[in-house]
Amino acid sequence: MGEVLIEAERLVAAGVRELLVIAQDTAAYGADVRYRTDFWHGRPLRTQILSLAEALGSLGVWVRLHYVYPYPHVDALLPLMAEGRILPYLDVPLQHASPRILRSMRRPAAAEKMLERIAHWRRECPDLVVRSTFIVGYPGETDEDFERLLDFLEAARLDRVGAFVYSPVEGAPANALPDPVPEDVAQERLEALFALQAGISAERLARYRGRRVTILVDAADDQGSIGRTAGDAPEVDGRVIVEGSRLPVGEFVQVEVTGHDDHDLYARPLTAPGR
């Protein structure tokens, strides 16, 4: 853990404004070393995700967590988000909602409990943005399985959703599963999922209209600027488009949200750049 925190400090000292914590299973950080104690500036810290998030949250920059499996201890991160110490953002790779398909993927099969967790998280941190990724066309996926996935998305009202069609990966056990889904059927399901999620995303973005938010500016020219809110990871989520204002790239700027489409916000600047 000390090495990770020293690297983070060096990045911040070099001008980095946002740290993305990414692993195959971020919430399990430290399990492989039995959560051993390490040191940072002489301070003992247990190698686990809560301690890491608390320490990174003291560096004065945005800290965003990716690929967080919903273990029970993840709930302890929500107070840090509600207090603004780390970003109110959880990227939880759920993959599907059909119990049968989830069991085939060797993943926990409890969509109802996941809905309860998401509701609890939002009560703890009302500004929380939840992102997830799903697979359609997994071998053996029936129309009923896919409908269960759509029903889950309707109920969960996730802020950001990525999805892709299953494709065989060399050496994966799923390659041997029977009943592959025809490519055209899988593509139709993907399009149906995106169509549903577009409406949900627009509904979730509507709550920002008229609000003042802080954005991190990613690009700017004479036509305007593009930034991101705390709820938008770079390259995979939405953008904030500020037309007609050339804002300083790499700076935090306050804007007022004036509108939105299915995935992006539109805004006007309010203040000079600041932290």
C-alpha positions in Angstrom: 0.0 0.0 0.0 2.8 2.4 0.8 4.1 2.1 -2.8 0.7 2.8 -4.2 0.3 5.9 -2.1 3.8 7.2 -2.9 3.0 6.8 -6.6 -0.3 8.7 -6.1 1.5 11.5 -4.3 4.0 11.9 -7.1 1.2 12.1 -9.7 -0.6 14.8 -7.7 2.7 16.7 -7.3 3.1 16.6 -11.1 -0.3 18.2 -11.6 -2.6 15.2 -11.9 -6.1 16.2 -10.9 -7.9 12.8 -11.0 -6.8 9.4 -9.8 -8.5 6.3 -11.1 -8.2 3.2 -8.9 -8.5 0.2 -11.2 -8.0 -3.5 -10.7 -9.6 -6.7 -11.8 -11.4 -6.7 -8.5 -10.7 -3.5 -6.7 -12.9 -4.3 -3.6 -10.8 -7.4 -2.9 -7.6 -5.2 -2.6 -5.2 -6.8 -0.1 -6.9 -10.2 0.0 -3.9 -11.8 -1.6 -1.5 -10.5 1.1 -4.0 -11.2 3.9 -4.5 -7.4 4.5 -1.1 -7.0 5.9 0.0 -3.8 7.5 2.2 -1.4 5.4 3.5 2.1 6.1 3.1 5.5 4.5 5.1 8.3 6.0 5.6 6.2 9.1 1.9 5.7 9.5 0.7 2.0 9.7 -2.1 1.2 7.3 -3.9 -2.0 6.7 -3.8 -3.1 3.0 -7.5 -3.0 2.1 -9.7 -0.8 0.0 -11.2 1.3 2.8 -7.8 2.3 4.1 -6.6 3.0 0.6 -9.6 5.2 -0.2 -9.2 7.2 3.0 -5.6 7.8 2.3 -6.1 8.8 -1.4 -9.0 11.0 -0.3 -6.5 13.1 1.7 -4.5 14.2 -1.4 -7.0 16.9 -2.5 -7.8 15.5 -6.0 -10.6 13.5 -7.5 -10.4 9.8 -6.6 -12.6 7.4 -8.6 -13.1 3.7 -8.0 -13.5 1.2 -10.9 -14.5 -2.5 -11.0 -15.8 -2.7 -7.5 -17.5 -6.0 -6.8 -20.4 -5.5 -4.3 -19.0 -7.3 -1.3 -20.6 -6.3 2.1 -17.6 -4.2 3.1 -18.1 -1.9 0.1 -20.9 -0.2 2.1 -18.2 1.3 4.3 -17.0 3.4 1.3 -20.3 5.3 1.0 -19.7 7.7 4.0 -16.4 8.7 2.3 -18.3 9.5 -0.9 -21.1 11.4 1.0 -18.4 13.5 2.8 -16.7 14.3 -0.5 -13.4 12.6 0.3 -13.7 10.3 -2.7 -16.0 10.7 -5.7 -19.6 9.5 -5.3 -19.1 7.0 -8.1 -19.2 3.2 -8.1 -18.3 1.1 -11.1 -19.9 -2.3 -10.3 -19.5 -5.0 -13.0 -22.8 -6.9 -12.6 -22.7 -8.6 -16.1 -26.3 -9.9 -16.1 -29.5 -10.2 -14.0 -30.7 -13.7 -14.8 -29.9 -16.1 -12.0 -29.4 -18.9 -14.5 -26.9 -17.0 -16.6 -25.1 -15.6 -13.6 -24.6 -19.1 -12.2 -23.3 -20.2 -15.6 -20.8 -17.3 -15.4 -19.9 -18.4 -11.9 -21.0 -15.1 -10.4 -23.4 -14.4 -7.5 -27.0 -14.7 -8.6 -29.0 -12.3 -6.5 -30.5 -9.5 -8.6 -33.1 -8.6 -6.0 -30.5 -8.2 -3.3 -28.5 -6.0 -5.7 -31.5 -3.7 -6.1 -31.7 -3.4 -2.3 -28.0 -2.6 -2.1 -28.3 0.1 -4.8 -31.2 1.7 -3.0 -29.2 1.6 0.3 -26.2 3.2 -1.3 -28.4 6.0 -2.7 -29.9 6.6 0.7 -26.4 6.9 2.1 -25.1 9.1 -0.7 -27.9 10.8 -2.7 -25.4 12.1 -5.3 -24.0 8.6 -6.0 -23.5 7.6 -9.7 -23.6 3.9 -10.3 -22.1 2.5 -13.5 -22.2 -1.1 -14.6 -21.4 -3.3 -17.6 -23.5 -6.2 -19.0 -23.1 -9.0 -21.5 -25.8 -10.0 -23.9 -25.8 -13.2 -26.0 -24.0 -15.3 -23.5 -24.3 -19.0 -24.4 -27.6 -20.3 -23.4 -29.2 -16.9 -22.9 -32.9 -17.2 -23.7 -35.5 -14.5 -24.4 -36.7 -14.9 -20.8 -33.2 -14.4 -19.5 -32.8 -11.3 -21.5 -36.1 -9.9 -20.4 -35.0 -10.4 -16.8 -32.0 -8.2 -17.6 -34.2 -5.5 -19.0 -36.5 -5.7 -16.0 -33.5 -5.3 -13.7 -32.3 -2.2 -15.6 -35.8 -0.7 -15.4 -35.9 -1.2 -11.6 -32.2 -0.3 -10.9 -32.2 3.0 -12.9 -28.4 2.9 -13.2 -26.8 6.1 -14.2 -24.3 4.7 -16.7 -24.4 1.4 -18.5 -21.9 -0.3 -20.9 -22.8 -3.5 -22.7 -21.3 -5.7 -25.3 -22.1 -9.0 -27.2 -20.5 -12.1 -25.8 -17.6 -13.3 -27.9 -15.4 -16.4 -27.2 -12.1 -15.7 -25.5 -9.3 -18.2 -26.0 -9.1 -20.6 -23.0 -12.4 -19.5 -21.4 -14.6 -22.3 -20.0 -17.7 -20.6 -21.6 -16.4 -21.6 -25.0 -17.6 -25.2 -24.3 -21.2 -24.2 -23.2 -24.1 -25.4 -25.4 -26.7 -23.3 -27.1 -24.8 -20.3 -28.6 -26.9 -17.3 -29.3 -27.1 -16.4 -33.0 -25.1 -13.2 -33.8 -28.1 -11.4 -35.2 -30.2 -12.1 -32.1 -27.4 -11.0 -29.8 -27.1 -7.8 -31.7 -30.8 -7.1 -31.5 -30.7 -7.6 -27.8 -27.8 -5.2 -27.5 -29.7 -2.5 -29.4 -32.8 -3.1 -27.2 -30.7 -2.7 -24.1 -29.1 0.5 -25.3 -32.5 1.9 -26.3 -33.9 1.3 -22.9 -30.9 2.6 -21.1 -30.8 5.8 -23.1 -34.2 6.8 -21.6 -33.0 5.9 -18.1 -29.8 7.8 -18.5 -31.7 10.9 -19.7 -34.0 10.7 -16.7 -31.1 10.5 -14.3 -29.3 13.4 -16.0 -32.5 15.6 -15.7 -31.9 16.0 -12.0 -28.8 18.1 -12.8 -30.7 20.8 -14.7 -30.3 24.2 -13.0 -27.7 22.8 -10.6 -24.2 24.2 -10.1 -21.6 21.5 -10.5 -17.9 21.3 -10.6 -16.4 19.9 -13.8 -12.8 18.9 -14.7 -12.1 20.4 -18.1 -10.7 17.9 -20.6 -10.6 19.9 -23.9 -11.2 23.4 -25.2 -11.0 25.4 -28.3 -12.6 28.6 -29.8 -16.0 26.7 -30.1 -16.2 25.8 -26.5 -15.1 23.3 -23.9 -15.7 19.7 -22.8 -15.5 18.6 -19.2 -16.7 15.9 -16.9 -18.6 15.9 -13.6 -17.7 13.7 -10.6 -20.1 11.2 -12.1 -18.3 10.8 -15.4 -15.2 8.7 -15.8 -12.9 9.6 -18.7 -13.6 8.0 -22.1 -16.4 5.7 -21.0 -19.1 8.0 -19.5 -20.8 11.3 -20.5 -19.4 14.8 -21.0 -20.3 18.3 -20.0 -20.4 20.5 -23.1 -19.9 24.3 -22.5 -20.5 26.0 -25.8 -18.8 29.3 -26.6 -16.5 29.4 -23.6 -12.8 28.4 -23.7 -12.1 27.1 -20.3 -8.6 26.1 -19.0 -7.8 22.5 -19.7 -6.9 20.4 -16.6 -8.7 22.8 -14.2 -11.8 22.5 -12.0 -14.5 25.0 -13.0 -18.0 25.6 -11.6 -20.8 25.5 -14.2 -24.5 25.7 -14.2 -26.3 22.9 -16.1 -28.7 24.2 -18.7 -29.8 21.1 -20.4 -29.0 17.5 -21.4 -29.5 14.8 -24.0 -29.4 11.0 -23.5 -25.8 10.9 -22.2 -24.3 14.4 -22.0 -25.0 17.6 -20.1 -24.9 21.2 -21.4 -23.8 24.0 -19.2 -22.5 27.6 -18.9 -19.5 28.6 -16.7 -20.0 30.4 -13.4 -16.6 30.9 -11.8 -12.9 31.1 -12.6 -11.0 27.8 -12.3 -10.3 26.5 -8.8 -9.9 23.5 -6.7 
